[in-house]
Amino acid sequence: MKIHLISTSTTSSDQGLRTISSNLKRNKHEVKILFLPLGTDDYNKLYSKDAVNQVINEVKGSDLIGINAMASTSKRAEQLIKILKENKTVVYGGHHPTFFPERCFKISDIVVRGEAEEAFVELANNLENKKDITKIKNIFIRINNKEYRNDVRNYNQELDLLEKPDYDIEDHKILENNKLIPFQE
């Protein structure tokens, strides 16, 4: 399955998204990460139309898109979700959806709460294999106007079972000066 993970964080050091990427790759999914910092402390600033169009173009071939946000960048995440969910399966995750899942569920048809490394992999695997996705722990999901609010799974104490964060910059792009460019060290 082709997957794009999008970070609205203010930096490109998003460890959670990078770990989710590694775990998805371990399960044979093709993953690319987009880092979309705006380089400003003005959290009311949204992405330009040009930046949004670049993101739309970049994710065209994706089967699944994950977008994360903290409270400070939630408006930017929601800007992208509203546009991308028209044609793609979009998952809203991160700190903000974890603390405010009901609010985020009004915007996105799929919300991941808590640790997403296992939940996102299970969602991607089930979608790819055409299995039921309505009972996946940590996920709120809306299908055909029916809502499923699943419990949070027990926290995985065996962190060594998770892959190390994905720093394979070949599959990463970053928004710099309103241009989506290949990530460079």
C-alpha positions in Angstrom: 0.0 0.0 0.0 1.3 3.5 -0.8 1.1 5.8 2.2 2.1 9.4 2.8 2.6 10.7 6.3 2.4 14.4 6.8 3.8 16.3 9.7 2.5 19.8 10.4 5.0 20.2 13.2 7.2 23.3 13.3 10.3 21.1 12.9 11.3 18.0 11.0 12.2 16.0 14.1 8.9 14.3 14.3 9.9 11.1 16.1 6.4 9.7 16.3 5.7 10.0 12.5 9.2 8.6 11.8 8.6 5.6 14.0 5.2 4.9 12.4 6.9 5.1 9.0 9.5 2.5 10.0 6.8 0.2 11.3 4.8 0.5 8.2 7.9 -0.2 6.0 8.6 -3.3 8.1 5.1 -4.5 7.0 6.0 -3.9 3.4 4.2 -0.7 2.8 5.6 2.1 0.6 5.9 5.2 2.8 6.9 8.8 2.1 7.0 11.6 4.7 6.2 15.2 4.1 7.4 17.8 6.7 5.5 21.0 6.4 6.9 23.5 8.9 6.1 27.2 8.1 9.0 28.7 9.9 6.8 31.0 12.0 5.5 31.2 15.5 2.2 32.5 14.1 0.1 29.4 14.5 -2.9 31.1 12.8 -1.0 31.2 9.6 -2.2 28.5 7.1 -0.5 26.9 4.1 -0.6 29.0 0.9 -2.7 27.7 -2.0 0.6 27.0 -3.8 1.9 24.8 -0.9 -1.4 23.0 -0.7 -1.4 22.3 -4.4 2.1 20.9 -4.1 0.9 18.5 -1.3 -2.1 17.5 -3.4 0.2 16.7 -6.3 2.7 14.8 -4.1 0.0 12.5 -2.6 -1.8 11.7 -5.8 -0.8 8.1 -5.9 -1.3 7.4 -2.2 -3.9 4.9 -0.9 -3.7 6.3 2.6 -2.6 9.6 4.2 -1.8 10.2 7.8 -1.7 13.8 9.1 -0.5 14.7 12.6 -0.8 17.8 14.6 -0.2 19.3 18.0 -2.7 21.9 19.2 -0.6 24.7 17.8 -0.6 23.3 14.3 -4.1 21.8 14.3 -5.6 24.5 12.0 -3.0 23.7 9.4 -3.7 19.9 9.7 -7.4 20.6 9.4 -6.8 22.8 6.3 -5.2 19.8 4.6 -7.6 17.2 5.9 -10.6 19.1 4.5 -9.1 19.2 1.1 -7.5 15.7 0.9 -10.4 13.7 2.4 -12.4 14.5 -0.7 -10.4 11.9 -2.7 -8.3 10.0 -0.2 -8.5 8.0 3.0 -7.1 10.4 5.6 -6.2 9.6 9.2 -5.8 12.4 11.7 -3.4 11.7 14.5 -0.9 13.2 16.9 -1.2 15.0 20.2 -4.2 17.1 19.3 -6.4 14.3 18.3 -5.3 12.3 21.3 -6.5 15.0 23.7 -9.5 16.2 21.6 -10.7 13.2 19.7 -14.3 14.2 19.5 -13.4 17.7 18.1 -11.1 16.1 15.5 -13.7 13.4 14.6 -15.9 16.2 13.3 -13.2 17.0 10.7 -11.8 13.6 9.8 -13.5 10.3 9.3 -10.6 8.5 10.9 -8.9 9.6 14.1 -6.1 7.8 15.9 -5.8 8.4 19.7 -2.7 7.6 21.7 0.2 5.7 20.4 -0.3 5.0 16.7 2.6 2.7 15.8 0.5 -0.4 16.0 -3.0 1.1 15.2 -1.8 2.7 12.0 -0.1 -0.5 10.8 -3.2 -2.5 11.6 -5.3 0.0 9.7 -3.0 -0.1 6.7 -2.8 -3.9 6.7 -6.6 -4.3 7.0 -7.3 -1.8 4.3 -4.9 -3.5 2.0 -6.3 -6.9 2.7 -9.9 -5.7 2.6 -10.5 -6.7 6.2 -12.7 -5.1 8.8 -11.3 -1.7 10.1 -14.2 -0.9 12.5 -12.7 -2.6 15.5 -9.1 -1.4 15.6 -8.2 -0.1 19.0 -7.1 3.5 19.3 -9.2 4.5 16.3 -12.4 6.4 15.8 -13.8 5.7 12.4 -16.8 6.8 10.3 -18.0 4.6 7.5 -21.2 5.3 5.6 -22.3 7.7 8.4 -21.9 5.0 11.0 -19.4 5.8 13.8 -17.2 3.5 15.7 -15.3 4.7 18.7 -12.9 2.1 19.8 -11.0 1.9 23.1 -7.4 2.7 23.4 -5.2 -0.4 23.5 -2.8 -1.2 26.3 0.4 0.8 26.1 3.2 -1.3 24.6 5.9 -1.7 27.2 8.2 -3.5 24.8 9.6 -0.5 23.0 12.3 -2.7 21.5 9.6 -4.4 19.4 9.1 -1.1 17.5 11.3 -0.1 14.6 13.8 2.7 15.1 12.6 6.1 13.6 12.8 6.4 9.9 15.6 8.7 8.8 15.8 7.4 5.2 15.7 10.9 3.7 15.4 9.6 0.2 11.6 9.2 0.9 11.2 12.5 2.7 10.4 16.0 1.5 10.2 19.3 3.4 8.4 22.6 2.8 11.0 25.3 2.5 10.3 28.8 1.3 6.9 27.6 0.1 8.4 24.9 -2.0 8.2 21.1 -1.3 11.8 19.9 -1.9 13.7 16.7 -1.2 14.9 16.5 2.4 18.7 17.1 2.7 21.0 16.7 5.7 
